[in-house]
Amino acid sequence: MNLELSNQRFIVGGASSGLGRAIAVALAKENAFVIAVARGRAALEALQNEYPQQITIVVADITNLETIELLKNTIGNNTIHGIVVNAGGPPAKTVMETTIDDWDNAYNSLLRWKIAFTQAFLPYMTTNTYGRCLFIESASVKQPIENLVLSTSFRLAVVGFVKTLSQEVASNGITLNVLAPGSHNTPAINRIYKKNSEQTGVSETIVRENAIDQIPVKRLGEAEDFASLALWLLSKYSGYVTGQTISVDGGAVKSIL
């Protein structure tokens, strides 16, 4: 299916690795223009070298509000068709291990910047009565995951923000949706296995094997598969889907809703 993304322009956060990189690559393969944002210069430059005509890089921390101005300068007078709001998560901790500073930092890294970022770039889409906003969060917003209380709490707030804003801008041809990944074969999953290993004394290898055994499809997700759904949600064909939180987790979430 041709998603007709050619020559459309997207900002993709966390584009140096994992799910963000997979989405950036998938968009580039569809001949979309991608402004790839991340802190890792070497990884971003490697990505740009693969798709020099399609990918522009911005080496910056997307959670820093100063990055918004860098991106606006990069966009110039061009149209923005969509944004992929994505960045890493906070440390894995239990509730009683957290400090108030942990909560303050998690607020900044998981919620505050996303609100400012969305408010900054939504007008680009409102002007053209078209836009796609995709937030990459976690399956923990559907079913809490142990040791991820910081992530779960603030990502749930993001879901509330997205749901509310989706109602406000739907008539302008703009959609906002959340993808909630479960366990994927990316570097981010290792912090969970490491924490579990520290708590139980079981090797990370065994922890990983046991975790995979709990997934109904009996494997970790692959970033490329995740990106295929992201592509559709970023395309014009998803125009009747907005305000939704869709888990991509191999069937691990057991709730009905």
Beta strands, then each sheet from edge to edge (+ up, - down):
strand 1: 9-13
strand 2: 33-38
strand 3: 55-59
strand 4: 82-85
strand 5: 131-136
strand 6: 174-181
strand 7: 245-248
sheet 1: 3+ 2+ 1+ 4+ 5+ 6+ 7+
end
